[in-house]
Amino acid sequence: MPGGVSSPVRAYKPYPFFTASAKGSRIYDIDGKEYIDYCLAYGPLVLGHRNEAVKEAVSEQLERGWLYGTPHEKEIELAKKIVNHYPSIEMVRFVNTGSEATMAGIRLARGFKERDKIVKIEGGFHGAHDSVLVKAGSGATTYGIPDSKGVPRDSVINTLQVPFNDAEALNNTLERNSGEVAAVIIEPVMGNVGPIPPGDGYLHEVRKITSENDVLLIFDEVITGFRLALGGAQEFYDVDADLTILGKIVGGGFPIGVFGGRKEIMELVAPSGGVYQAGTFSGNPVSITAGLKTIEIIEREQVPERINKAGERMQTALSEILRDSGVEGCVSGVGSMFKVFFSPSGKEVRNYADALSCDKNKYLRFFHSMLSTGIFLPPSQFETNFISFAHTDDDIERTIEAYKGNLEQVAWKQD
């Protein structure tokens, strides 16, 4: 396997640990070491590992079959759940991954508006397909440069970029390309360089600007969906999108992607309309069953409210520890998503350029130090830490103490 992994984010030097099992808030490696897990498969496991109710529902589904190639009733049940919690969504299409969902959502927006250009946010990650693999930081109005070998320039020539938390740059870009842009796609909270929350009023400005310029607004809520609130970032920040991308939590730990929006837009998707999208595993009954049971538990147990409180506690404690340690850095986060950035002079991280200015080598040393004390964080400075429903008060306290001890070590090494 290239790099010894199935996804590049899992690789770190000298080599990553290999997992033997996981349960609740814990993950166990093949050497028998135990870690409190704040990576949580990069977001899907909002209930923690191997939730018993989800496991039971999946087991029952396996007895009935794991792939049909036909419609099944649970698709309707999950679709109703999503539509009920997202007022901006009237119809959905189930696919297999978040990447597939963003790819189809962008194609749908272009087909609906009959325009080729899109705008994405610098540093925003919307999957590994060609049109969004654009090198970030190349300027607010600069046409895209492929960020991967094998991507033709023509694949991203219609992809424009603007910085996060900069409504003026977005407005200027849309005005300069008036009548040519189909959609703006944005993570309401940037998750793959962060988390980086939106500034006060920013998302409402984005909504206003896109409406005034007759451009569709696509919210990529693969990470924030059903985590910040039952209605995701749209409920949390009280703002609606024209199209919404979901994934991760909606599959309950199994592969899934969803795109949805207003009926007039979604009816353009085949077989109702002329925007083609298809997939053998779309609407997979195992993924749908796991997602349905997960959302039922989220509803019943008021999961977002409870994990958001734990996240606020964590962020407050880490901010105090960071200040007392004297280490240059800041705490960034919202709800159950958090991160310590080793930013110069403790500067707040508000966009991709700010994130790039942080000390990733110092973070990697800190990651290994935390790992040695039994805390598993994402190994990159540019990924989000997550809290799950399975994390206990004792887990949070132990983690706070680990941060304190390891940040003090960082401070000592600086001296």
C-alpha positions in Angstrom: 0.0 0.0 0.0 1.4 3.4 -0.9 2.8 4.9 2.3 1.6 1.8 4.1 -1.9 3.3 4.5 -5.3 3.4 2.7 -5.6 7.2 3.2 -2.7 9.7 3.5 -3.9 11.4 6.6 -3.3 8.1 8.6 0.4 8.2 7.9 3.0 9.7 10.3 6.6 9.0 11.0 8.2 6.7 12.0 5.0 4.7 11.5 1.4 4.7 12.8 0.1 2.3 15.3 -2.1 -0.5 14.0 -5.5 -0.9 15.7 -6.7 -4.2 17.1 -10.1 -3.1 18.4 -12.0 -0.2 19.8 -14.9 0.4 22.2 -16.6 3.6 23.5 -14.0 6.3 23.8 -11.1 3.9 23.6 -9.0 2.5 20.8 -6.5 -0.4 21.3 -3.4 -1.1 19.2 -2.0 -4.5 18.3 0.6 -4.2 21.1 -2.3 -3.9 23.7 -1.9 -0.2 24.4 -5.0 1.8 25.2 -5.7 5.4 24.0 -8.5 7.8 24.6 -9.6 8.6 21.1 -10.2 12.1 19.9 -9.7 11.3 16.2 -12.8 9.1 16.1 -12.2 8.1 12.4 -12.2 11.8 11.6 -15.7 12.5 12.8 -18.3 9.8 12.0 -18.3 8.1 15.5 -20.3 10.7 17.4 -21.6 7.9 19.7 -18.1 6.4 20.1 -16.7 3.1 18.9 -18.9 0.0 18.6 -22.1 1.4 20.0 -24.2 -1.6 21.1 -27.5 -0.4 19.7 -26.0 0.4 16.3 -24.2 -3.0 16.3 -27.5 -4.8 17.1 -29.4 -2.9 14.3 -26.7 -3.7 11.8 -26.6 -7.4 12.9 -30.4 -7.6 12.3 -30.0 -6.0 8.9 -27.2 -8.5 7.9 -29.7 -11.3 8.6 -32.0 -9.7 6.0 -29.2 -9.0 3.5 -26.5 -6.4 2.9 -27.0 -5.4 -0.7 -30.2 -5.4 -2.8 -29.8 -3.2 -5.8 -33.4 -2.2 -5.3 -35.2 0.5 -3.2 -35.9 -0.4 0.4 -38.0 1.1 3.1 -35.2 2.3 5.4 -34.0 4.7 2.7 -37.4 6.5 3.0 -37.1 6.5 6.8 -33.7 8.0 6.8 -34.6 10.5 4.1 -37.5 11.7 6.3 -35.2 12.1 9.3 -32.9 14.3 7.3 -35.7 16.4 5.8 -37.3 16.8 9.2 -34.2 18.2 10.7 -33.0 20.3 7.8 -35.7 22.8 6.6 -33.6 23.7 3.6 -33.7 20.1 2.3 -36.8 18.8 0.6 -35.3 15.9 -1.3 -32.2 13.8 -0.9 -30.0 11.3 -2.9 -28.0 8.8 -1.1 -24.5 8.0 -2.4 -21.4 6.2 -0.9 -19.0 8.9 0.3 -18.7 12.6 1.0 -16.4 13.0 -2.0 -19.1 11.4 -4.2 -21.8 13.7 -2.7 -19.8 16.9 -3.3 -19.0 15.8 -6.8 -22.6 15.2 -7.6 -23.8 18.3 -5.8 -21.4 20.5 -7.8 -22.5 18.8 -11.0 -26.2 19.4 -10.0 -25.5 23.1 -9.3 -23.8 23.6 -12.6 -26.7 21.8 -14.4 -29.3 23.8 -12.6 -27.7 27.2 -13.3 -26.3 26.2 -16.7 -23.0 27.8 -15.7 -19.5 26.3 -15.3 -17.7 28.2 -12.6 -17.8 27.5 -8.9 -16.2 29.2 -5.9 -14.6 27.3 -3.1 -12.9 28.5 0.1 -9.1 28.3 0.3 -8.2 25.3 2.3 -11.7 23.9 2.2 -11.8 20.1 1.6 -14.6 18.7 -0.4 -13.2 15.3 -1.4 -10.5 14.1 -3.7 -12.2 14.6 -7.1 -10.6 16.8 -9.7 -12.6 20.0 -9.7 -12.0 20.7 -6.0 -8.4 19.6 -5.7 -7.2 23.2 -6.1 -4.1 24.6 -4.5 -5.1 26.9 -1.7 -3.6 30.3 -1.1 -3.2 31.3 -4.7 -5.3 34.5 -4.4 -8.9 35.5 -3.9 -9.7 35.8 -7.6 -7.0 33.5 -9.1 -8.1 30.5 -11.2 -7.3 27.2 -9.7 -4.0 25.4 -10.0 -4.2 21.6 -9.5 -3.1 20.5 -6.1 -2.3 17.0 -7.3 -0.4 15.4 -10.1 -2.7 13.8 -12.6 -5.3 16.5 -12.4 -5.5 18.4 -15.8 -5.5 22.2 -15.5 -8.7 22.2 -17.5 -10.4 20.3 -14.6 -10.0 23.2 -12.2 -9.9 26.2 -14.6 -13.5 27.0 -13.6 -12.7 26.8 -9.8 -12.3 30.2 -8.1 -11.0 30.6 -4.6 -11.6 33.1 -1.8 -10.4 33.1 1.9 -12.6 31.9 4.7 -14.1 34.6 6.9 -13.8 37.2 4.1 -17.2 38.2 2.8 -15.8 41.1 0.8 -13.5 38.9 -1.2 -16.4 36.6 -2.0 -18.6 39.5 -3.1 -15.8 41.0 -5.3 -15.2 37.6 -7.0 -18.9 37.0 -7.7 -19.3 40.6 -9.1 -16.2 40.1 -11.3 -17.6 36.9 -12.7 -21.3 38.0 -12.8 -23.5 35.5 -14.6 -20.8 32.8 -14.8 -20.7 31.2 -11.3 -23.1 28.4 -10.6 -22.4 27.9 -6.9 -20.3 28.7 -3.8 -19.3 25.5 -1.8 -18.2 26.1 1.7 -17.7 24.2 5.0 -19.6 26.3 7.5 -16.9 25.3 10.0 -13.6 24.5 8.3 -12.8 21.0 9.4 -9.8 19.8 7.5 -7.6 22.7 8.5 -9.0 23.2 11.8 -11.6 23.5 13.2 -11.9 27.1 12.2 -15.3 28.6 13.1 -17.0 31.3 11.1 -16.8 34.9 12.4 -19.8 36.6 13.7 -22.3 37.2 10.9 -20.0 35.7 8.2 -22.3 32.9 7.1 -25.3 35.2 6.9 -23.2 37.6 4.7 -22.3 34.6 2.5 -26.0 33.7 2.3 -26.9 37.3 1.4 -24.1 37.7 -1.2 -24.9 34.5 -3.0 -28.6 35.3 -3.1 -28.0 38.8 -4.5 -25.7 37.4 -7.2 -28.1 34.6 -8.2 -25.6 31.9 -7.1 -26.4 28.6 -5.3 -25.0 28.2 -1.8 -23.7 24.7 -1.1 -23.0 23.8 2.6 -20.6 20.9 3.0 -21.8 19.6 6.3 -20.0 16.2 6.1 -18.4 17.0 9.4 -20.9 19.4 11.1 -24.1 17.5 10.1 -25.9 16.1 13.2 -22.9 17.1 15.3 -23.3 20.8 16.1 -27.0 20.3 16.2 -29.6 17.9 14.8 -29.9 20.4 11.9 -26.2 20.8 11.7 -24.5 24.1 11.2 -27.6 25.5 9.5 -29.5 25.1 12.8 -26.6 26.1 15.0 -25.9 29.3 13.0 -29.5 29.9 11.8 -28.7 30.0 8.1 -30.0 27.9 5.2 -28.2 26.6 2.1 -29.6 25.8 -1.3 -27.8 22.4 -1.4 -26.4 20.5 1.5 -23.8 17.7 1.6 -23.9 15.2 4.4 -21.8 12.1 5.3 -19.9 10.6 8.2 -22.4 10.6 11.2 -25.3 10.0 8.8 -23.8 6.6 8.1 -23.3 5.7 11.7 -19.7 4.6 11.1 -20.4 3.0 7.7 -19.7 4.5 4.3 -22.3 7.0 3.1 -22.8 10.4 1.4 -25.9 12.5 0.9 -26.7 15.5 -1.1 -30.0 17.3 -0.8 -31.8 20.5 -1.3 -34.9 22.3 -2.7 -37.2 20.2 -4.7 -36.9 22.3 -7.8 -33.1 21.7 -7.8 -33.2 18.0 -6.8 -35.7 17.0 -9.4 -33.0 17.7 -12.0 -31.2 14.5 -10.8 -31.7 11.4 -13.0 -34.1 9.7 -13.5 -36.3 12.8 -12.9 -34.0 15.2 -14.8 -30.9 15.5 -16.9 -28.1 15.5 -14.3 -26.8 12.0 -14.2 -25.8 10.3 -10.9 -25.7 6.6 -10.2 -24.0 4.0 -8.0 -24.2 0.3 -7.2 -23.8 0.7 -3.5 -25.9 3.9 -3.1 -28.5 3.5 -0.4 -26.7 0.5 1.0 -29.0 -1.1 3.6 -26.3 -1.6 6.2 -25.1 2.0 6.0 -28.7 3.3 6.0 -29.6 1.1 9.0 -26.6 2.3 11.0 -27.3 5.9 10.2 -30.9 5.6 11.1 -30.2 4.0 14.5 -27.5 6.6 15.2 -29.8 9.5 14.5 -32.5 8.0 16.7 -30.0 7.9 19.6 -28.9 11.4 18.8 -32.5 12.6 19.0 -33.4 10.6 22.2 -30.3 11.4 24.2 -29.9 15.0 23.0 -26.3 14.2 22.0 -25.3 17.5 20.3 -26.2 19.5 23.4 -24.3 17.2 25.7 -21.1 16.8 23.6 -21.1 20.5 22.9 -21.0 21.2 26.6 -18.0 18.8 27.0 -16.3 20.6 24.1 -16.8 24.0 25.7 -15.3 22.7 28.9 -12.3 21.3 27.0 -11.7 24.5 25.1 -11.9 26.7 28.2 -9.5 24.5 30.1 -7.0 24.3 27.2 -7.1 28.0 26.7 -6.1 28.5 30.4 -3.4 25.8 30.2 -2.0 27.3 27.0 -1.9 30.8 28.5 -0.2 29.6 31.7 2.4 27.5 29.8 3.7 30.4 27.9 3.7 28.4 24.7 2.8 30.4 21.6 -0.6 29.1 20.3 -4.3 29.3 20.4 -7.3 27.1 21.0 -9.8 26.9 18.1 -13.1 25.2 18.1 -16.9 25.1 18.3 -19.1 22.7 20.0 -17.5 19.2 20.3 -14.8 20.1 17.8 -11.5 21.6 19.1 -7.8 22.0 18.4 -4.6 23.6 19.7 -2.8 25.5 17.0 0.9 26.4 17.6 0.3 29.8 16.0 2.9 32.6 16.0 2.4 35.0 19.0 -0.8 33.1 19.9 -2.6 34.6 16.9 -6.2 33.5 16.3 -6.6 31.2 13.3 -9.3 32.5 11.1 -8.5 31.1 7.6 -6.2 28.7 5.7 -3.3 31.2 5.5 -3.4 31.5 9.3 -3.4 27.8 9.6 -0.4 27.4 7.3 1.6 29.9 9.5 1.4 27.5 12.5 4.3 25.3 13.6 3.4 21.8 12.2 6.7 20.3 13.4 6.0 21.4 16.9 2.5 20.0 16.7 3.9 16.6 15.5 6.2 16.5 18.5 3.3 17.3 20.7 1.2 14.7 19.0 3.8 12.0 19.8 4.1 13.2 23.4 0.3 13.0 23.9 0.3 9.6 22.3 2.9 8.3 24.7 0.5 9.4 27.6 -2.4 7.5 26.1 -4.2 10.3 24.2 -4.8 9.8 20.5 -5.2 13.0 18.5 -5.2 13.4 14.7 -1.5 13.3 13.7 -1.8 16.5 11.6 -1.9 20.1 12.7 -4.6 20.5 10.1 -7.3 18.1 11.4 -10.0 18.4 14.0 -10.3 16.7 17.4 -13.7 15.3 18.2 -15.5 14.5 21.4 -18.1 11.7 21.3 -21.1 10.8 23.4 -19.0 8.0 24.9 -16.4 10.3 26.4 -16.8 10.5 30.2 -16.0 13.3 32.6 -13.0 11.2 33.7 -11.8 11.0 30.1 -12.1 14.8 29.7 -10.2 15.4 33.0 -7.5 12.9 32.2 -7.1 14.6 28.7 -6.9 18.1 30.2 -4.1 16.9 32.6 -2.3 15.3 29.7 -2.5 18.6 27.7 -1.1 20.4 30.7 1.8 18.1 31.2 2.8 17.9 27.6 2.4 21.7 26.9 4.7 22.3 29.9 7.2 20.0 28.2 6.9 22.0 25.0 7.5 25.2 27.0 10.6 23.7 28.6 12.0 22.6 25.2 11.5 26.1 23.9 13.7 27.4 26.7 
